[in-house]
Amino acid sequence: YELSIDNQEPIKVGTSLAYLDSGLAQTATHSYKVRAVDYSNNPSEWSLTVFGTTYDRDTTPPSIPRRINAVGVSDTEIEVSWQEAIDNVEVAGYKLLRGGYVIDVGLVTTYTDTGLDECTTYTYHVRAYDTSDNKSGWSKGKEGTTFCGNIYEGLDEILEGVDNVQED
């Protein structure tokens, strides 16, 4: 095959059905047409011309998520929430950092962290990323604590003891 880019002299691309046109200027439109060439170097007619446009690469990261909140909701779960980040193109998702582990939570602003130890305090940081994989900085840490066991454990025995108290 031969490929003509922007009506320039054709280049031979072999038998490949794909071509990566790299090193192009940003925000530019280019034209492409292709033709087959047989073993005797006889070319076919040119294909219809197609156009491709390059775009400016987004290099701006989203804002750092703010108003982080981390609240224990059970003895093994903490609900973490934050204010939505802002990006010049589009926020694609969020990541949480807890105890050296990064959790990709997707495009939500509330996440329930499960499988935690009871009666334990965890520190959470949040960062946003956009569709070009630009990442914001990490937010300030926010602590949340899981509940300390079953608060009703042993309550029956205590209440029985109250019923057995005799007045003098």
C-alpha positions in Angstrom: 0.0 0.0 0.0 0.9 3.6 -0.5 -0.3 6.4 1.7 -0.5 10.1 0.8 -0.6 12.6 3.7 -1.8 16.1 3.0 -1.4 15.4 -0.8 2.3 14.9 -0.4 4.4 12.3 -2.3 3.1 8.9 -1.3 5.0 6.7 1.1 5.1 2.9 1.0 3.6 1.3 4.1 3.9 -2.3 3.0 1.1 -4.7 3.7 0.0 -3.1 6.9 -3.6 -2.0 7.2 -2.8 0.6 9.8 -0.5 3.6 10.0 0.4 5.8 13.0 1.1 9.3 11.9 3.1 10.7 14.8 5.0 13.9 15.5 2.2 16.1 14.3 1.5 19.6 15.4 -1.4 20.1 17.9 -4.7 21.4 16.7 -4.1 20.6 13.1 -6.2 18.8 10.4 -4.5 16.4 8.0 -5.8 14.6 4.9 -5.1 10.9 4.2 -5.7 8.7 1.1 -4.4 5.2 0.3 -4.0 3.0 -2.7 -3.0 -0.6 -3.3 0.1 -1.4 -5.3 0.5 -4.9 -6.9 3.8 -6.9 -7.2 4.5 -5.2 -10.5 4.2 -1.7 -8.9 0.9 -1.0 -10.6 -1.1 1.3 -8.4 -4.9 1.3 -7.9 -7.0 4.4 -7.9 -6.7 6.5 -4.7 -9.3 5.9 -2.0 -11.6 8.7 -0.9 -9.8 11.3 1.2 -10.3 11.2 5.0 -9.4 13.8 7.5 -8.0 13.6 11.0 -7.5 16.4 13.5 -5.1 16.5 16.3 -6.0 18.2 19.6 -4.2 20.0 22.3 -3.1 17.6 24.9 -4.7 18.4 28.2 -2.0 18.9 30.8 -4.0 20.7 33.5 -4.8 18.5 36.5 -8.1 18.7 38.4 -8.5 20.7 41.6 -7.7 18.9 44.8 -10.9 17.5 46.3 -12.0 19.5 49.4 -14.3 19.1 52.4 -13.2 15.5 53.1 -15.3 13.7 55.7 -14.7 10.3 57.2 -17.4 8.8 59.5 -17.5 5.4 61.0 -20.8 3.7 60.1 -20.2 0.3 61.7 -17.4 -1.7 63.5 -15.9 -2.5 60.1 -16.9 0.4 57.8 -16.1 4.1 57.3 -18.0 6.3 54.9 -15.7 8.8 53.2 -17.2 11.8 51.2 -15.7 14.9 49.6 -16.6 17.9 47.5 -16.4 17.3 43.7 -13.2 18.4 42.0 -13.1 20.8 39.1 -11.3 20.2 35.8 -10.8 22.2 32.6 -12.0 19.2 30.5 -13.6 16.4 32.7 -12.9 14.7 35.9 -12.7 10.9 35.3 -12.6 9.6 38.8 -11.1 9.7 42.3 -8.6 7.7 44.3 -8.4 7.3 48.1 -5.2 6.8 50.0 -5.6 4.8 53.2 -2.7 3.3 55.1 -0.4 3.1 52.0 -3.2 1.5 49.9 -4.7 3.4 46.9 -8.3 2.6 46.1 -9.7 3.7 42.7 -13.4 4.5 43.6 -14.4 5.7 40.1 -16.6 8.8 39.5 -18.3 9.0 42.9 -18.0 11.5 45.8 -19.0 9.1 48.5 -17.3 5.7 49.2 -17.9 3.2 52.0 -14.6 1.5 52.9 -15.3 -2.0 54.2 -13.5 -4.9 55.8 -11.8 -2.6 58.4 -10.7 -3.5 61.9 -13.1 -2.5 64.7 -12.3 0.4 67.0 -9.6 1.6 64.7 -8.8 5.1 63.4 -7.9 5.4 59.7 -6.6 8.5 57.8 -8.0 9.2 54.3 -6.6 11.4 51.5 -8.5 11.9 48.2 -7.2 12.9 44.7 -8.9 13.4 41.4 -7.8 12.4 37.9 -9.1 13.5 34.6 -9.6 11.9 31.2 -6.0 12.6 30.2 -4.8 10.9 33.5 -3.7 14.3 35.0 -3.8 13.9 38.7 -4.5 16.5 41.4 -2.5 16.6 44.5 -3.7 14.6 47.5 -6.1 16.3 49.9 -5.3 16.9 53.5 -5.9 13.8 55.6 -9.2 13.2 57.4 -9.5 10.6 60.2 -12.4 8.3 60.7 -12.9 5.6 63.3 -14.8 2.4 63.1 -17.2 1.5 65.9 -15.9 -0.3 69.0 -17.6 -3.6 68.9 -21.3 -4.4 69.6 -22.6 -1.8 72.1 -25.4 -4.2 73.0 -23.1 -7.1 73.9 -23.7 -8.1 77.5 -26.8 -5.9 77.9 -29.1 -8.8 78.7 -26.8 -9.8 81.7 -26.8 -6.2 82.9 -30.6 -5.9 82.7 -31.1 -9.3 84.5 -28.8 -8.0 87.2 -31.0 -4.9 87.6 -34.2 -7.1 87.8 -32.6 -9.2 90.6 -31.7 -6.2 92.8 -33.8 -6.3 95.9 -34.9 -3.2 97.8 -34.1 -3.0 101.4 
